[in-house]
Amino acid sequence: MTKTVKVQLVKGLIGTREDHRATVRGLGLRRVNSVRELQDTPSVRGMINKVSYLVKVVA
């Protein structure tokens, strides 16, 4: 059984840096309040950390 983490996009992408928008799309988030359940890997954690002001980890 692999560990997972749920990520929710809580802020819009307008006015953000292009690489941050690409990171959010890489996480599979499309619109505000969308939620994805992802495997808890160091690369995913790094992506979440990079755009921490746009997303939140939900229980």
N, CA, C and O atoms as CSV, one atom per row, in Angstrom:
chain,resi,resn,atom,element,x,y,z
A,1,MET,N,N,0.851,-1.189,0.000
A,1,MET,CA,C,0.000,0.000,0.000
A,1,MET,C,C,0.892,1.246,0.000
A,1,MET,O,O,1.734,1.415,0.882
A,2,THR,N,N,0.699,2.109,-0.992
A,2,THR,CA,C,1.528,3.310,-1.084
A,2,THR,C,C,0.839,4.475,-0.380
A,2,THR,O,O,-0.388,4.567,-0.345
A,3,LYS,N,N,1.648,5.347,0.171
A,3,LYS,CA,C,1.104,6.536,0.838
A,3,LYS,C,C,0.681,7.540,-0.212
A,3,LYS,O,O,1.312,7.679,-1.259
A,4,THR,N,N,-0.407,8.241,0.091
A,4,THR,CA,C,-0.902,9.256,-0.833
A,4,THR,C,C,-1.106,10.567,-0.091
A,4,THR,O,O,-1.173,10.607,1.138
A,5,VAL,N,N,-1.203,11.636,-0.871
A,5,VAL,CA,C,-1.451,12.951,-0.325
A,5,VAL,C,C,-2.495,13.624,-1.221
A,5,VAL,O,O,-2.396,13.557,-2.447
A,6,LYS,N,N,-3.503,14.279,-0.610
A,6,LYS,CA,C,-4.526,14.988,-1.366
A,6,LYS,C,C,-4.156,16.460,-1.416
A,6,LYS,O,O,-3.854,17.074,-0.393
A,7,VAL,N,N,-4.182,17.016,-2.615
A,7,VAL,CA,C,-3.799,18.408,-2.831
A,7,VAL,C,C,-4.979,19.145,-3.447
A,7,VAL,O,O,-5.625,18.633,-4.362
A,8,GLN,N,N,-5.267,20.357,-2.945
A,8,GLN,CA,C,-6.362,21.170,-3.458
A,8,GLN,C,C,-5.826,22.527,-3.894
A,8,GLN,O,O,-5.049,23.154,-3.174
A,9,LEU,N,N,-6.243,22.978,-5.077
A,9,LEU,CA,C,-5.876,24.309,-5.568
A,9,LEU,C,C,-6.809,25.321,-4.929
A,9,LEU,O,O,-8.023,25.249,-5.122
A,10,VAL,N,N,-6.262,26.264,-4.171
A,10,VAL,CA,C,-7.098,27.203,-3.420
A,10,VAL,C,C,-7.019,28.628,-3.953
A,10,VAL,O,O,-7.779,29.490,-3.512
A,11,LYS,N,N,-6.109,28.894,-4.899
A,11,LYS,CA,C,-5.959,30.227,-5.467
A,11,LYS,C,C,-5.834,30.128,-6.972
A,11,LYS,O,O,-5.281,29.158,-7.491
A,12,GLY,N,N,-6.345,31.128,-7.680
A,12,GLY,CA,C,-6.269,31.142,-9.130
A,12,GLY,C,C,-4.846,31.359,-9.622
A,12,GLY,O,O,-3.973,31.784,-8.866
A,13,LEU,N,N,-4.625,31.064,-10.892
A,13,LEU,CA,C,-3.284,31.113,-11.461
A,13,LEU,C,C,-2.993,32.423,-12.200
A,13,LEU,O,O,-1.870,32.634,-12.659
A,14,ILE,N,N,-3.978,33.291,-12.319
A,14,ILE,CA,C,-3.762,34.551,-13.034
A,14,ILE,C,C,-2.736,35.387,-12.283
A,14,ILE,O,O,-2.855,35.591,-11.075
A,15,GLY,N,N,-1.740,35.863,-12.995
A,15,GLY,CA,C,-0.714,36.706,-12.400
A,15,GLY,C,C,0.430,35.950,-11.766
A,15,GLY,O,O,1.322,36.562,-11.177
A,16,THR,N,N,0.425,34.632,-11.874
A,16,THR,CA,C,1.515,33.842,-11.298
A,16,THR,C,C,2.573,33.572,-12.364
A,16,THR,O,O,2.336,33.763,-13.557
A,17,ARG,N,N,3.726,33.130,-11.920
A,17,ARG,CA,C,4.825,32.833,-12.841
A,17,ARG,C,C,4.483,31.628,-13.709
A,17,ARG,O,O,3.763,30.720,-13.293
A,18,GLU,N,N,5.017,31.647,-14.923
A,18,GLU,CA,C,4.721,30.578,-15.884
A,18,GLU,C,C,5.187,29.211,-15.374
A,18,GLU,O,O,4.500,28.210,-15.579
A,19,ASP,N,N,6.346,29.159,-14.712
A,19,ASP,CA,C,6.818,27.857,-14.213
A,19,ASP,C,C,5.964,27.364,-13.056
A,19,ASP,O,O,5.843,26.156,-12.856
A,20,HIS,N,N,5.366,28.278,-12.286
A,20,HIS,CA,C,4.465,27.859,-11.212
A,20,HIS,C,C,3.162,27.321,-11.799
A,20,HIS,O,O,2.597,26.358,-11.281
A,21,ARG,N,N,2.686,27.940,-12.877
A,21,ARG,CA,C,1.489,27.423,-13.549
A,21,ARG,C,C,1.746,26.025,-14.090
A,21,ARG,O,O,0.884,25.151,-14.004
A,22,ALA,N,N,2.929,25.818,-14.644
A,22,ALA,CA,C,3.281,24.501,-15.174
A,22,ALA,C,C,3.365,23.465,-14.050
A,22,ALA,O,O,2.987,22.309,-14.242
A,23,THR,N,N,3.853,23.874,-12.887
A,23,THR,CA,C,3.942,22.961,-11.742
A,23,THR,C,C,2.548,22.545,-11.278
A,23,THR,O,O,2.312,21.375,-10.974
A,24,VAL,N,N,1.625,23.512,-11.223
A,24,VAL,CA,C,0.248,23.195,-10.819
A,24,VAL,C,C,-0.387,22.240,-11.817
A,24,VAL,O,O,-1.081,21.304,-11.422
A,25,ARG,N,N,-0.155,22.467,-13.113
A,25,ARG,CA,C,-0.699,21.556,-14.122
A,25,ARG,C,C,-0.041,20.180,-13.995
A,25,ARG,O,O,-0.691,19.159,-14.223
A,26,GLY,N,N,1.233,20.149,-13.635
A,26,GLY,CA,C,1.928,18.880,-13.431
A,26,GLY,C,C,1.370,18.090,-12.267
A,26,GLY,O,O,1.426,16.860,-12.257
A,27,LEU,N,N,0.827,18.799,-11.281
A,27,LEU,CA,C,0.164,18.136,-10.159
A,27,LEU,C,C,-1.225,17.634,-10.541
A,27,LEU,O,O,-1.855,16.899,-9.781
A,28,GLY,N,N,-1.701,18.034,-11.725
A,28,GLY,CA,C,-3.012,17.569,-12.193
A,28,GLY,C,C,-4.161,18.429,-11.746
A,28,GLY,O,O,-5.313,17.999,-11.802
A,29,LEU,N,N,-3.875,19.647,-11.298
A,29,LEU,CA,C,-4.930,20.551,-10.841
A,29,LEU,C,C,-5.308,21.486,-11.975
A,29,LEU,O,O,-4.442,22.056,-12.639
A,30,ARG,N,N,-6.616,21.640,-12.196
A,30,ARG,CA,C,-7.077,22.433,-13.330
A,30,ARG,C,C,-7.725,23.741,-12.889
A,30,ARG,O,O,-7.319,24.807,-13.353
A,31,ARG,N,N,-8.708,23.688,-12.019
A,31,ARG,CA,C,-9.416,24.903,-11.621
A,31,ARG,C,C,-9.428,25.021,-10.106
A,31,ARG,O,O,-9.092,24.074,-9.395
A,32,VAL,N,N,-9.814,26.183,-9.624
A,32,VAL,CA,C,-9.829,26.431,-8.187
A,32,VAL,C,C,-10.747,25.412,-7.511
A,32,VAL,O,O,-11.817,25.089,-8.027
A,33,ASN,N,N,-10.323,24.918,-6.369
A,33,ASN,CA,C,-11.013,23.912,-5.553
A,33,ASN,C,C,-10.940,22.503,-6.132
A,33,ASN,O,O,-11.573,21.596,-5.592
A,34,SER,N,N,-10.192,22.290,-7.212
A,34,SER,CA,C,-10.022,20.925,-7.704
A,34,SER,C,C,-9.063,20.184,-6.770
A,34,SER,O,O,-8.125,20.772,-6.231
A,35,VAL,N,N,-9.314,18.890,-6.589
A,35,VAL,CA,C,-8.537,18.070,-5.659
A,35,VAL,C,C,-7.978,16.865,-6.413
A,35,VAL,O,O,-8.674,16.256,-7.225
A,36,ARG,N,N,-6.728,16.529,-6.141
A,36,ARG,CA,C,-6.099,15.336,-6.699
A,36,ARG,C,C,-5.460,14.546,-5.579
A,36,ARG,O,O,-4.925,15.116,-4.629
A,37,GLU,N,N,-5.517,13.243,-5.693
A,37,GLU,CA,C,-4.830,12.369,-4.751
A,37,GLU,C,C,-3.598,11.818,-5.457
A,37,GLU,O,O,-3.710,11.111,-6.459
A,38,LEU,N,N,-2.426,12.146,-4.929
A,38,LEU,CA,C,-1.166,11.797,-5.568
A,38,LEU,C,C,-0.324,10.922,-4.647
A,38,LEU,O,O,-0.515,10.921,-3.431
A,39,GLN,N,N,0.607,10.177,-5.236
A,39,GLN,CA,C,1.535,9.394,-4.420
A,39,GLN,C,C,2.455,10.338,-3.665
A,39,GLN,O,O,2.882,11.364,-4.195
A,40,ASP,N,N,2.752,9.986,-2.436
A,40,ASP,CA,C,3.590,10.827,-1.583
A,40,ASP,C,C,5.060,10.509,-1.845
A,40,ASP,O,O,5.666,9.686,-1.159
A,41,THR,N,N,5.623,11.183,-2.859
A,41,THR,CA,C,7.021,10.997,-3.217
A,41,THR,C,C,7.776,12.301,-3.004
A,41,THR,O,O,7.155,13.362,-2.927
A,42,PRO,N,N,9.086,12.249,-2.908
A,42,PRO,CA,C,9.858,13.489,-2.737
A,42,PRO,C,C,9.646,14.485,-3.867
A,42,PRO,O,O,9.637,15.691,-3.621
A,43,SER,N,N,9.475,14.014,-5.102
A,43,SER,CA,C,9.272,14.940,-6.213
A,43,SER,C,C,7.926,15.657,-6.101
A,43,SER,O,O,7.833,16.855,-6.368
A,44,VAL,N,N,6.887,14.923,-5.707
A,44,VAL,CA,C,5.571,15.545,-5.522
A,44,VAL,C,C,5.621,16.524,-4.351
A,44,VAL,O,O,5.042,17.608,-4.425
A,45,ARG,N,N,6.299,16.154,-3.284
A,45,ARG,CA,C,6.457,17.065,-2.137
A,45,ARG,C,C,7.167,18.350,-2.547
A,45,ARG,O,O,6.802,19.435,-2.093
A,46,GLY,N,N,8.179,18.231,-3.405
A,46,GLY,CA,C,8.891,19.402,-3.885
A,46,GLY,C,C,8.005,20.303,-4.723
A,46,GLY,O,O,8.084,21.527,-4.617
A,47,MET,N,N,7.159,19.708,-5.557
A,47,MET,CA,C,6.231,20.487,-6.372
A,47,MET,C,C,5.227,21.215,-5.486
A,47,MET,O,O,4.914,22.380,-5.728
A,48,ILE,N,N,4.722,20.531,-4.459
A,48,ILE,CA,C,3.776,21.160,-3.530
A,48,ILE,C,C,4.456,22.309,-2.803
A,48,ILE,O,O,3.857,23.368,-2.614
A,49,ASN,N,N,5.704,22.106,-2.393
A,49,ASN,CA,C,6.447,23.143,-1.681
A,49,ASN,C,C,6.676,24.364,-2.567
A,49,ASN,O,O,6.630,25.497,-2.090
A,50,LYS,N,N,6.922,24.135,-3.847
A,50,LYS,CA,C,7.198,25.234,-4.781
A,50,LYS,C,C,5.980,26.149,-4.938
A,50,LYS,O,O,6.132,27.366,-5.039
A,51,VAL,N,N,4.797,25.583,-4.960
A,51,VAL,CA,C,3.576,26.384,-5.164
A,51,VAL,C,C,2.701,26.353,-3.910
A,51,VAL,O,O,1.474,26.304,-4.000
A,52,SER,N,N,3.341,26.382,-2.746
A,52,SER,CA,C,2.609,26.261,-1.484
A,52,SER,C,C,1.619,27.402,-1.252
A,52,SER,O,O,0.655,27.246,-0.502
A,53,TYR,N,N,1.854,28.544,-1.891
A,53,TYR,CA,C,0.936,29.675,-1.736
A,53,TYR,C,C,-0.323,29.531,-2.597
A,53,TYR,O,O,-1.253,30.328,-2.473
A,54,LEU,N,N,-0.354,28.526,-3.461
A,54,LEU,CA,C,-1.511,28.287,-4.316
A,54,LEU,C,C,-2.318,27.058,-3.918
A,54,LEU,O,O,-3.500,26.959,-4.247
A,55,VAL,N,N,-1.691,26.124,-3.215
A,55,VAL,CA,C,-2.343,24.848,-2.903
A,55,VAL,C,C,-2.363,24.609,-1.404
A,55,VAL,O,O,-1.646,25.253,-0.639
A,56,LYS,N,N,-3.208,23.659,-1.006
A,56,LYS,CA,C,-3.158,23.189,0.378
A,56,LYS,C,C,-3.339,21.679,0.367
A,56,LYS,O,O,-3.995,21.114,-0.508
A,57,VAL,N,N,-2.741,21.046,1.361
A,57,VAL,CA,C,-2.853,19.600,1.522
A,57,VAL,C,C,-4.057,19.347,2.404
A,57,VAL,O,O,-4.125,19.842,3.529
A,58,VAL,N,N,-5.009,18.578,1.899
A,58,VAL,CA,C,-6.236,18.276,2.635
A,58,VAL,C,C,-6.164,16.872,3.200
A,58,VAL,O,O,-5.516,15.994,2.632
A,59,ALA,N,N,-6.827,16.669,4.311
A,59,ALA,CA,C,-6.827,15.368,4.960
A,59,ALA,C,C,-7.776,14.473,4.257
A,59,ALA,O,O,-7.934,13.314,4.643
